[in-house]
Amino acid sequence: MRSESPFLRRRIFGVGLKMYMSLEQTRNWMTGVAEIARELSPHLDLFVIPDFISLPAARAALAGTRVWLGAQDVFWEDRGPFTGEISAPMLVEAGCRVVEIGHAERRRLFGESDEVVAKKAQAAVRSKLAPVLCVGEVECGDAKTAAEYCLRQLEAGAAGIGADAPLIVAYEPVWAIGAPEPAPPERIQAVAEGIRPWVARRAETRLLYGGSAKPGLWSQLDGSVDGLFLGRFAHDLRDLAAVLHEAAR
């Protein structure tokens, strides 16, 4: 039954590094994460997503911890003449358990369509990677419209993925990404309420909020999401530790 799944029993938090850090900074940050992970609550899951080049060093730094390693993107084919691309089997070999798919920056800067997002998600699932499927409205309208927009993205992005495949949904309103503050807690709760029935129909799916998430937000969301997808506010290890301690409480 759904309630018995270990995948669903714990809250989950993730951090994406994008292209903010040098290789040395990333190695140092991962070493710090490994230290934090020594006191990670058994009721929490944590994943980190560095750049591709840093994956081997990150894997080494996190060895022996419960931290999951992830990648920022994946190609939809498993092998072939695709210059510059990285396949899902390669990510698994590099130690990844999750892969970020459909981020707003990929959609905007690289023209990724819902069809491309779906193909990448299918490739991830074929290799037993859990997709971190990013969805979110572009403009700050009403919450009902935002939830409907996200549901359309979810239906399209998860097309072809079995309902029993592990999936992490990251609700990231585009207008909140890179903003000084996250979306208001009441809005996050309202949109999450609209998305939650879709999530509940899947066997192993959890819902995160991302978009300028930082310490103090988790306590305001009152369990409306299953965790947070953190960005630059968790690049300071003290803030990451603060969020995890907040969630553990």
Beta strands, then each sheet from edge to edge (+ up, - down):
strand 1: 11-16
strand 2: 44-49
strand 3: 68-71
strand 4: 96-101
strand 5: 130-135
strand 6: 167-171
strand 7: 205-210
strand 8: 227-230
sheet 1: 1+ 2+ 3+ 4+ 5+ 6+ 7+ 8+ 1+
end
